[in-house]
């Protein structure tokens, strides 16, 4: 069952004439959903892939916890081991595919591979969000590539679009639905009128959500991804630790219905926006449930699908849509990265596409993430009141708090059924978060208000 890869792989010392056409030799750690999909697609489409890469791509060794399961996937022609470091540092491996996930051991394996002169391909967004700056610096030092298209919106080539297709542009903002689990839950809440808990249970039953869905529903997965996109868009280091993150666990079905009444839909968005205030420049980096106009393209991205929009000064707004999860969908991105690595032979490191889209000397370390209080958007407020006639008092009170009110109306009976009490719905113009927070706090003490005030951002994402 187990074959020692040290004894079973060909010797690394080949004549230069043979090396030119030698297949790219891949070692992979992990043979779960991503790893198995990668092996299947690589095997099924090997001739087509080689034709695009200019050389073959061959899986030569796999590390797995269960060697029996691994053999059932890869067969007898691939060496197997349960020692990740043996794969990461093996002399007959050109590129490591890290498909195990996690941030602790995975960091050690990736850095060991880089120190051993191996290129790295990974779909591990948590690893790169937390340790990417260290990993990319090590890769530059050792002259190897780290590719990660599968880490963000798997089947959508958004990293390549930012680093290559939109390279002429000054990117103004990147925003999108980049977590399929939460988009499925929100779609169910809107379409079927179910509550959050029931929608989550459906997502788990269908395999869209893990048994422990915390990373998805609390917005952390989306924050990992938007941090990587922001770095590629704006030429800044990965700043996941500075991102403002809000999930959907506190979202009420009532607000989903009220948003529909106003002509909006609620989506969990990752947003990275460059802001210039006088001489000061910064980036809004945030994840939150937000209202988008029902006519907006993002409002029609339903189920587990993902979509990312980018606003460039020359390109205008472009949109990228596709599956955000799945075994072979992720494999598609992983193998695209392997093809890019296969094409690097003979290319000097200085001529390669940089890890974060900008060469190291052009990365702006001083481009800071703006604090939450400085975020500048429109807002939605739902204010429960004792009597419907108090709608005017709410509008006047908000205006006195310097909140620019665009629209005030009562929630319809469908949104606020009998027994709940009247609900005043407010849409504001663009205003800083600090102003809204102060107004909401003050409004809670108003005698007309009958309970907690709900507040959500409104994203127009206009071209």
Order of alpha helices (4+ residues) and beta strands (2+ residues): alpha-alpha-beta-alpha-alpha-beta-alpha-beta-alpha-beta-alpha-beta-alpha-beta-beta-alpha-alpha-alpha-alpha-beta-alpha-beta-beta-beta-beta-alpha-beta-beta-alpha-beta-beta-beta-alpha-beta
